[in-house]
Amino acid sequence: MDNIKEKILSLASDATFDEGSLLTVTVPSAQLRAVAEYLRKEEQFDYLQDLIGMDWGESLGVIYRLFSTAKNQQAILLKTSTSDRENPELFTVSDLWESANLYEREVYDFFGIKFINHPGMRRLFLRGNWEGFPLRKDYDMSSNPLTMENQSIEEMETVTTLNMSNEGLVNSSFQLFGEKEYIVNMGPQHPATHGVLHLRVSLEGETVNKIDPHFGYIHRGIEKMCEAYTYPQMLHLADRLDYLSGTMNRHAICLCVEKALQLEVPERAQYVRTILDELTRIASHLLGWGCMCMDMGSITAFVYGMRDREKIMDIFEESGGGRLMCNYSVIGGLSKDIHPNFLKRVREFIPYMRKMLKEYHILFTENPIARGRMRDIGFLTKEQAIAYGVTGPSGRASGWMNDVRKLEPYAAYDKIKFEPMMRTEGGTFERYIVRLDEVEESLRMLEQLVDGIPEGDFCAKTKAIIKLPEGEYFQRVENARGDFGVYISSKGDKNPYRVKFRSPCMTLVSALSPITCGEKIADLVMIGASLDYVIPCIDR
Amino acid sequence: MFDFKVVTSWIDDLLRVQAGIPEFWTLAIEFVLVGVAILAAYAVLALVLIYVERKVCAFFQCRIGPNRVGKWGWLQTVADMIKILLKEIIHINKSDKFLFLVAPFFVIMGSILAFAAIPFGKGLHAIDFNIGIFYLLAVSSLGIIGILLAGWSSNNKYTLIGAMRSGAQLVSYELSAALALLTVVALSGSMQLSVIVEKQATVWNVFHGFAAIPACIAFVIYLIAGHAETNRGPFDLPEAESELTAGYHTEYSGITFGFYYLAEYMNMFIVAAIATTVFLGGWMPLHIPGWEAFNHVMDYIPSVVWFFGKAAMCVFFALWVRWTFPRLRIDQLLKFEWKILMPISLVNLLLMAFCIILF
């Protein structure tokens, strides 16, 4: 780490360092590009986990959270800021990390920071004629009254770029799709988009030429809402992000707050939370499997997946009270102890699910048509997966070991034996099979957890009003779609100063375009299903 | 075995001799009667098939299926039909209105015309062309025009892709279907459906000595190709709901959509009926040479029961396939036809010719 510091100092003499649990480097905006390039190319920080826009009051800025997959998950935090609030401009890093492309558009959308040399600067979630930038602290909440006028799609596809050239900064704009292109709108209402995602697809016959995703149809401003909520209230919004891994998202926020408070969570609660996480993972993968089969036209498989998922929902309902949003974890542990039937039910579920998995393989995995559809399409290489930040089962199918449960164990994951499920080819079939393998592995984990669950308290004592000490807190967990991150910046109040959720789904959608172009339109649907994104996770 | 000629000639006699109606008017009345009977049978069969499909599919998927309207939900499809008749036909702006409205008629006409030429039982045969097979192939191709027109006139990108897909698919699979039927025409020596059925009085074509081998292959090919022609999964690409919402009929509503819906189910039945007639002996009972007593017992089962029993088996098979397999992709679909089914059909036809000459 010391030589990294030295090198950064030689590139940017004004850089400041802060060594906590994580090396934090603050560089002036002018030298950001040089430092980023150095970190990416020479120090192999190849995974940009998150890019967080910030409004520090007097200045606007960005936090980059970088990991090195080659060097044993070494992590670094890079900060930069600009004090120009009228026309904030920073250099882009989207050519260094592909995932930055959408992240930077998000920062532009919410903070108004323009990124120089970004290939297509336009709003990501909000409509093009939105007034102001909502996540800035000086945003006027009444500046955008409800309007019923539609903005034309052409207007929204006018891309402006800000390029650095010899004469200085040059503004230019162009239209994303040409006049003669055959464009099909898939979504926002469409049987195959798994939520309100709007894909603009340019076709050549049946072949996909270009894809442009439009987000924001169900954006709820959860990050903005969190700033006005107390920490226990925030938890309820977590279930509504990626609703299929609600308990895991909630777990992430609980862990983050508990870490900040240095709260010791009872072991029983940790075990129960882990069981819930794994059950949710199985439920989510079953739905993902079913939807993927349905997208290939096999509706019976979808019904089978839903049928078995119901069993898990019943377990949740009995203990937590909710089915999809079970509202079970709270800061310090669990809201109530598990139902007396809980362990019995989980024990019964394990052999049942094993039997059903065999049936799934007979019905679908070994079906020659299904194999033919999934084979040889939608390849994502390991390098691409890292560059686009494709985590979770989709990333592991490309051979990238990114399982947060193994890399940064939390709750009871360090007390049980399990293997991250990996494949190397990175095709559609691998993404499909990794999910079913993970269900099997989760069942193995559940067996150990159910046997090892200790007696004792289910919740630690917390203060009536929870105030986090001043500082920045990160936590990431492995949810059903990948690396879900929580960032909380606190000023010591009872509500956070800024909250950012790292959505694994947004990076999944960004990877859709490079792996689908050149394939058939029927495969677009299926490759999308194999990535298994959930839209509310993107539209936070 | 009961011959339906008794009924038809009684009606003919009633009109001609008892009532003394002149030749021309007798024929006119008979035509109307036959037309009404066929249309009624068509509609009722379609309703039954839709109900059966929903029930069978439900059992495949561990569900109960329709169970609210009537006992076991048997009135559900009737209620659905009434609903579809009452629904508004939505007109699409900037579409070709004439072609848009004409398209469903092509589809339903093709299917009714094919339906009318099927021998349902002994003497229960509306029209017996001497080129029956040829006629069936010809009229069942009419549907393609309807589908292409629907896709084109809707002025919608999904429907256009759906229509183009179905054009490629139907034209390709018709070749295999025709070649498979031709195999049996070679065996029977006639294109007339009644002759083909009569020839199977002692033994069905699929059990016909050495010729059974090519006949069985042709039967399987016909089932696959016929299934593909009905646009049902795994060959339902023209209306692949996961990418094209509803394919060529996305923009249709009310009874115009109802026509496509009816035609789809009836085409499934027609394919089953042709397969029955040509390969499984039509309305002929199961006879095993040498087993006189058994053959005699089989003769007591009415011919209509035999026909609908065999057709129901083929329909169930089609449902089973549809609710099990995922959908093919367009390139795989065409590859399957042109590189696998077509060559096999051609070789099979040759094999049949050898069988006929040698045995």
Interface residues (C-beta under 8 A of the other chain):
Chain A: Y182 I183 V184 M186 H190 P191 A192 L203 E206 C293 M294 D295 M296 G297 S298 I299 T300 A301 V303 Y304 R307 L363 F364 N367 I369 A370 G372 R373 K520 I521 A522 D523 L524 V525 M526
Chain B: C57 F60 Q61 C62 R63 K157 Y158 I161 R165 G233 P234 D236 L237 A240 E241 S242 E243 T245 W323 T324 F325 P326 R327 L328 R329 I330 D331 Q332
